Amino acid sequence: MSSDREGEEVPATQTGNRFLERLARGPAIVADGGMGALLSAAVPRLRTPEEANLRAPEAVVSLHVSFINAGAELIETNTFGANRRKLGHHFLEDQLEEINSAAVKLAREAREVTGRDVFIGGSIGPIGEPLASRVRREIFAEQAAVLEGRGADLFMVETFYDLEEVVDAIEAARSASGLPIVALLTFDEGAETIAGVTAAEAAQRLRELDVAAIGANHGAGLLAALAALERMGKDGIPLAALPNVGLASLAGGRVIYPHAAPEYFAEFAAHARDLGARVIGGCCGTTPAEIAAIHSAVEEERKPRAPLQFDERELVVSLGEEQRETGLSRALRENEWIISVQLDPPLGGSSVGLVEVARALQESGRVGFVDINDNATARAGMSSLMVSATIERECGIETIPHLTTRDWSVMGLESMLLGSHAEGVRNVLAITGDPPEVGDYPGARGVYEIDAVGLTQLITNLNRGEDFNGRPIDGPTSFFHGVAVNPNADDLDLELERFQQKLEAGARFAMTQIVFELECLDRFAERLGGSWPIPVLVGVFPVTSYRLALRLHNEVPGIVVPDDLQNALQDAGSEAAEIGFEHARMLIAESRRFAGVYVVAPFRKPLRVLELL
């Protein structure tokens, strides 16, 4: 039920019908602004803005009232992230019904306090993680049922970038309720979502569904929303625009938004109305001041005071010399046997010593490549990509930097890759990385937005001229990317499955975990169908002591030091290093039937590796 102007209770379906009538006849409905950012700033120590419905209900009501007094005719419940999955990340999933029910109750209280007949939109946001369509629909339907049952007048399905997920949300809400649905996606300045869906494509798909209005919210600001509306409004379907106030920044741990002049929002509202918007409001960072400006523009039927122009993004074609084959790729293609030496980056701020070692290896004539670890064993060292660029520039030897997903977001990985590509680095080994608990920062947590499979796919996309989400970049890259494989993994079935996924993601070569016998590679190849589908570099480690062999065998996952080698090292005593080196020489010779080897340089005496070659 909801209240009409005389305070009478009317069915929510009747209010929903009034919402549809208002969309059809006008004028445009003024919506509210950003709830989450303002509540997070006002209420300390919230695990999520939706928790304020229980911990600080007076703050929620006060914010609703402020927006209504500023002229909002549609207020949204504080439930954007109140689905079971998102609440579960904050250990609040058992309070799903309580949080959503309270949100509608608080919005109704604000309506009663002001005495204004505003619409209450039940806010439903994306889940924020990949799930099967069936699971997503169950989650969305559960939240929609609670919101309708407590008196929401319509659903605001908002801030989606994945078209299939917003379709799931719409159809799930429709399965649970007959209330009107406003469907909103978030776009950049080019009117595309981060998944590469254009506004025109989104509109075409959403028109097929039972929605009252479609449009843009959140996103890259006011002009981005207008660009999306311009491409969505081709057949008269009601549109909605609720953009962020602008680009956010961080200050003292708080998210800060720019202070846009009210005149700027008034001009935005005028343009939005001309483009077919029948719901106009704001999202993150938008305060009652901006909503008041929108209200004035709508009430005065303001006309735009400047023409609206959209600049098409120009794609820059990469130069031909950038699309070159790497030395490693050429050597593997021509069946040259590969010798690489694995080096650790320095733990300090100077790369001079590492560069000298790389130069000596290059000048020896016995080493074709050096591969560079990336914060191995979760110890923070110099960036593998940056030091690789230095080595290639100063020494003229090609590198194979490792790149872990532990320490970078997807955006950070993409940025580092593009920068290293510009510096001439082309070979990359994609790895997930050791967990931070084993390193120098036991309280730290890894990023792990993607794993080695995802990183391999990212690099494949960059080579196609696309980012992680399939959107075009200014010019394709020409990386030659490989992956790690562990033929001695404890869970060999899982390792085989992941290796197949890496192949499907576009891996071009593989480097094994350190091995001390080759039979494990043969067994792994048999499980793959009898042969290795891509070139393999065998990992060789010249063990210098019995104690080191014990540590590798017992403490490092996936490394197996055979008993006979352990016994020989123990019996050799002070001469153990010679035994370890002789075993490494034998393994290198036997590895001639593979594409090549990479040899781990001895600790503190890296040039001793030349004794093996």
N, C-alpha and C positions, 0 to 999 in steps of 0.2 A: 504494500500500500504506500501511497505518497500523499502529500498535502496539496490541495489546490489553494487559490488565493484567499478563499474564505476560511481556510483552516480545515476543510473537510477532507476526510480520507478517501482517496480514489485509487482504484486498482493500478498496479504498475503497468499493466498492459495498456490501460487507457492513457497513462502518461507517455508510454512509448508511442502510441498513435499520435499524440500531440506533438511529440518530437518529430515524427515523420512529416506531419502536416507543416510544422514550422520550417523544416528543410525545404519543402516544396514551395511554400508561399513567401518565405523570407520574413523579415530581414535576416541577415546572417546572425548566427548564435555566437555570442562571445563566450569562450571557454576560459578556464582558469590558467594558472601558470605552474611553475615547477614546485611540486610538493617535497620530493625527496631531498634535494639539496638544501632547501630552507629548513626543513625539520632537522636534518643532520647538523646544521650549524646552530640550531636553537636548543637542541636537547643533547647534552653530553653523553658519551659512552653508549650510544645506540649500536647494537650489533648490525642492525639493518633499519632503514627508515620506517618500515612497517611495524617494528616493535614499539614505536611511539603510540600506536593505537591502544596499547595496554599500559605502557609506562608513563606516558605523558599525554593523555587524551585531551587535556585542556589546550595544549599547544596545537594539536590537530584541528580542534574546533576553531580556535582563534585564527589560524591560517585560512581555513575555509571562509570564515566570516570576512576576513580582510579581502579576499578575492571577490566575494559577493558584493561587498560594499564598493569595490572598485568597478563593478559593472559586469562581473561574470554571471552568465545565465546557465552555465554548465560547469559543475564542479566534479572533479574525479575523486573517487575513494583512494585512500592511501594504501593501495594494495598492488602496486605495480610488480613487486617481487614477492608477492604472498602466495606463490604456488608451492606445492609440497616439496619439490626438489630444491628450490632456492632457499626456502625456510630451513630445510634440512642442513644446509651448509652452516647455519648458525644455531643448530640444535633447537629449532623452533617448530619443527614439522608437526609435533603433537598439538600445537596451538593454532593450526591452520584455520579451523572453523572459528575459533575465538577471535583471531586477528582480523579475518575478513568480515565477520559479523560486526565487530566493533567499528570497523572502518565505515560501513554503511550507516550504522547508528550515529556515529559522530558527524557524518555529512548531513544526515537528516536533522540532527540537533542544530547545526549551523543554519540550515534552511529555516527552521522554526524560529531561531533567535532573530534572524533578519526579517522574517515575514515575507520573504521573496520567493516566488514560485520558480525556483531554479531546478534544472534537470540534474540528476545524480547519475554519473557514469561510472560503472564498475570497471576499474582499471585492471587490465590483464596484460602483463608483459611476457617477453620470451623466457624460455627456461634457461638458456645460457650455456647449454652443453649438448653435444650430439646424442640423440636418443632415437629409437625406432618410432615410426609414426604412431603406432598403436599406443605406445607408452606416453608419448606427448599428448595424444588426445585424451587419455584417461586423466592426466594431470590437469589439463585445461578445463575439461568438463567438470571435474571436482570443484575447482575454484568458481567457475561460472554458476554452478548450482547454488553455492552458498551466497554469492553476491545477489542473485535474483531472489532467493528465499528471504533475504533480509531487507529487500526493498529498493534495489538499484533500478533505475529507469531504462538504462541502456548499457551496452558494453563498449568500452574504449579498448580495443585490441591494438596495442601500440608499441612502437620502437622495435619493430622487427626488421631484420635485414635478409633473413632466409625466407624466400618466397614459399617454400613448401611448409615451413614451420608456421607461417601466418595462416596458410590455408588450413593446416591442422587445427590451429586455435579457433578459427572462424567456424569450421564445421563441428568442432567439439562444443563450442558455446551454443551453436544452433541445435545440437542434439540434446542439450540440457535446458534450453530456454527458447522462447519466442521473442525475446526482447530485441530491439534494433541493435545493429552492430556497426560501429565506425572502425574501419581497419586502416592502420597507419604503419608505414614503413619509414626507415631512416635513410636519408640520401646524402651524398656529398655534393660538391659544387657542380659536378657533371651530371647530376640527376641519376646516379647509380648507387646501389647499395654496396657495402663492402664485399658482398658475394658476387658482384658483377651484374646484378639484375637492374635493368634500366627502369625508369619510372613508367615508360610506355608499356614495357613487358609486364610490369606488375599490375598496371591498370587493366590490361587486357585479360589477365588471369582473374583478377578480383571481381571484375564485372560479371563473371559467370556465376558468382556465389551470391548468397542471400545477404547482402550488406546494404546498409542505409547510406553510407558515404565512405569514400576512400581518400587517402591523402598522405601527407608527410608530417612527421614530428621528429623532435630531437635533431640529430644530424649536424651539419656544418654551419648552421646559422640561418638567418632570414632569407638571404638570397638563394641558398641551396633549396629551401622549401619552395620558394617561388619557381625556381627552375623545374622542380619536380611537378608542381601543379600545372605548369605550362605544357608539360608533356603528357599529363594524365587526363586532362579535361577535354577530350575529343568528342564525347557523345552526350554531354549534358548531365552525367552522373554527378550528384552532389560531392563536393570536395571539402577537405578539411586540412588546415595548416596550423600546427602547433610547434614551432621551432624552438631550439635553444636560443638564448640571448646572444650567443657568440661562442668563441673558443675559450675553454676553461684553462686555468693555470693553478698551480699548487703554491700555497703560502702558509708556512707554519703547520703543515699537515692538513690544511683545509683546502677544499676545492673552491676557487674563486672565479667568478664570472665577471666580464666587463660590465661597466655601467652604461648601457645604451641609452641614448637620449630618447625621451618619450616621442619626440617628433619622428624619429627613425622608425619606431613601431607603428605610429599612425600611418606613415607612408607605406609601410609593409602591409598593413591591413587594407589600405585602399587598393593596392595592387592585387592582393590575395582575393578580394571581393570581385575585382574585374576578371580574374582568371577562373572564377566559378566556385570559390570557397564559400561554404555555407556554415562552416564551423571555423572560427579563428581564435586562437589563443596562444599559449606559450608552453615551453617545456623547461628544461634545466636552466636555472639562473633567472627565470622570468618572475618578477615580483609584482605585487599589486599596482605599482606605478606604471609598468608596461601594459598591464591589462586595462588600466584606466585609459591609457592612450588609444588602445584598440577599441574600447567601448565608445570613446568620443568619435573616432573615425567612422565607425559603423553607424552610430546614431545620427551623425551629421551627413551621412552618405558622401563622405569625402571622396574627391576624385584625385588620382595620382598627380603629383606636381612635377614629375620627371618621367621620361620614357623608361621602360624596362628593357634592358638589353642583356642577352646571354652570349658569352663568348664560347665558341666551340673549342675544346681542348685540341691542341695540335700534337700529333704523335711524331716524335723525332726518330728518324730511321738511323739505326746504328751504323757506324762506319765499317766498311768491309774488313779493314785490318783487325778489328776487334773480334771478328768471327774466325779465329784461328784455331788450328788443331794444337793441342798441347804435345810436348815431347813425350809424355807418358802415354797418351792416347796413340800417337804415331808408333812408338816402340812396341806397344802391345799389338797394334794392328799388323805390324810387320814381323811379329813373333820374335822380337829381340828379348833376351832374358834380362829381367829387371833386377837391379841391386839398389835398394834404398837403405839409408841409415836413419834410425829414429833418434831424435834429439829432444831434450826437454828445454823449454824456454827458460830464461833466467827468472829467478824469484825477486829480482830487483829492477832498477830502472835503466840499466845499461845493457845493450845487446852486443857490445864489442866482442866479448869472449865467444859468444855463440857464432857470431859472424866469422871470427877467425877459424873456428873449428869447421864451419861449413866451407870456407875457402880452402882449407887444407884437404878436405875430403874431395872437393872438386878438382883440385890440382893433382891429386893422386892418380887420377885417371881410372880409378877402380870403382867409383861410386857415381851412379847416374842421377840419383835423387836423394833428397832428405825429407823425411816426414816429421812433422812438428806436433808434439802433444799439446792438448788444450786443457790446462788445469788438471792434469792427471792426478788421480787419487784425491780429488777435490781440494788441492792446494792451489791457491791463487798465484799465478805467474803471469808473465807477459803474454799478451794476446797472440795466439798462434797465427792468426791471419795477418796481423800487423808485422810481426817479426818475419813471417814468410816473405812479405813484400820487400822487407829490408834485405833479406838474404838473396832474393832473386835479383834485386837491383845492384847489390854490391859484389856479389860472388858469381853471378851468372850460372847458378845451378838451380834447376827446377825443384820446387817444393811440393809437398803433399800435406798441407795443414789439416789437422783434425779439428772438427768443430762440434762442440757439445751443445745439446739443447737444454742442459741443466741450468745454464747461467743467463739465458736470454729469452725474452718473449719472442713471438713470431715477428713482430715489428723490428725488434733489435737484431734478430738473425738476418732478416731481409736487408736491413740497413748495412750491417757488417759485410754481407756478401756483395752487395752492389759496390761498396767502397773498395773492397779488396779486388774486385773485378777491374775497377778503374785503375788500380795500381799494378795490374798485370798478373795477379794470382788466378790460376784457372783450375788446378786440381784441388779437390776438397774431399776429405773423408768424413762422412756424416755419422756421428755417434750420439748416443743418449747421454753418456757420462756417468761417472761414479756418483753414488748418492752423497750429498754434502755431509752426512753424519760421519763418514770415514775420514774427513779432512780436518783442516785447521779451524773450521767454524761449525762445531757440532750443534749449535743452536740455530744455524741457518736452515733455510728451506730452499730446495731447488725450484726453478721456475716451471720447467717441464710442460709448457703449453702444448708442445708437440714432442714426439720422440724421434728417434732416428728415421723411422719410416716417414713421418711427416716432414722432416728436414729434407729427406731425399726427394719427396714430392715437391717441396718448395723450390728446390734447385732445378728440378725438371721443368716446373712452371716458368721459372725465370729464364731458362733457355728457350722456352716457347714465346717469351715476351709477355708473360703474365705474372701477376703476384700470386700469393698463396690462395686467394679466393677466386682466381681466374680473371681478374681485371687487367687490362693492358697496362704495361709499363712503357716508358719512353723508348726503350730499345732492348732487344733480347740479349742475354748473356751467352757465354760459350764455355760454361764450366764442364769439366770432366770429373764426375763425382762417383765416389765409391762408398762402400759400407763395410762395417766390421761383421765378422762371422766367427762363432765360437764352436768348433767341432767337438769340444769336450764339455759342452754345457751340461749342467745337472739335469735340466729338463730339455732333452734333445728334441722332443716333439714340438715344444714351443719355439725353440731356436729355428727349426726347419720352417715352421709356419711364418715366423717373423722374417726369415731370409727370403721366403717366397714373396712376402709383402714388399720387401725392399726391392726385389726384382721388378715387381709390378709397378712400383713407384718410379722406376727408371734408373736403378743402379747400373753403373758401367763396369765396375771392377770391385773386388773384395780384398780385404786384408784380414787374415786370421788372427785370433787371439794367439798369444805365444804358445808354441807347441814344442815338445821334445821328442816326438815320434810322428811319422807321417801316416800310420795306419788309421788314425782317427779321421784324417781328411778323406781317406778312401771310403771309410764306413759312411761318412756324411754324404759323399758323392753318390754312393749306392742308394741312399734314401732319397736323393734328388732325381734318381732315374738312371744312374750309371756314370754321369759326368757332370763337371761343373759348367753351368750355363754362361758364366762370365769369367774373365781372367782372375786368378787368385794369386796374391802375394803371401807367402808363408812367413809367419812371425818367428824369428830366431833370437834367443836370449843366451849369451855366453855367461853361464852361471860361474861365479868366482869363488864360491864357498859352500860348504855343506849347510851352514846355517841359513844362507840365502835360499838354497834349494828347499829346505824345510819350510821356510816362510812362504815361498811361492806356492808350494804344494798344499799347505794347510790353511793359508789365509787369503789367497787370491782366488775368487770364484772362476772356474773354468780352466784353471791351469793344473795340469797333471804332470808331476816329475816322476818318471818311472823309478821303481825300486832299485833296479840295478845301477842307475845313474846316481841315485842318492847314496847307495852303498859305496860306489867308487869314489865319490867326493869325500865321504867320511873317512875311508881308508887312506886317501891321499894326504890328509892333514894339511900342512902348509903349502903343498903342491896342488891343492884342489883347483886353483884357477886354470892350470894347464889341462886338467881333465875336462873342465867345463869348456875351455876353448876348443879342445880336440873334438868334443861331442858336437859343438856348434859347427865346426868345419865339415864334419861328416854330414850333418843335417843339411847344410847349404848345398853340398854336392848332390845329395839325394833329391833335393828340391828342384833339380833341373827339369823334372817332368812337369813342373808347374810353371806359371808365368814368370815367377821371380820370387825374391825374398825381400823382407825388410829386417834389418838386424838392429837390435837395441844396443846403443852405444854404452860401453861400461861406465858405471858411475864414477865421476871425477877423473876418469882417464878415457875420454871419448875416442881419441885417435887410436887407441889400441884395437878398435874395431877393424882397422886396416890389416891387422895380423890374420884376420879370418878370410880375407878376400884375395 
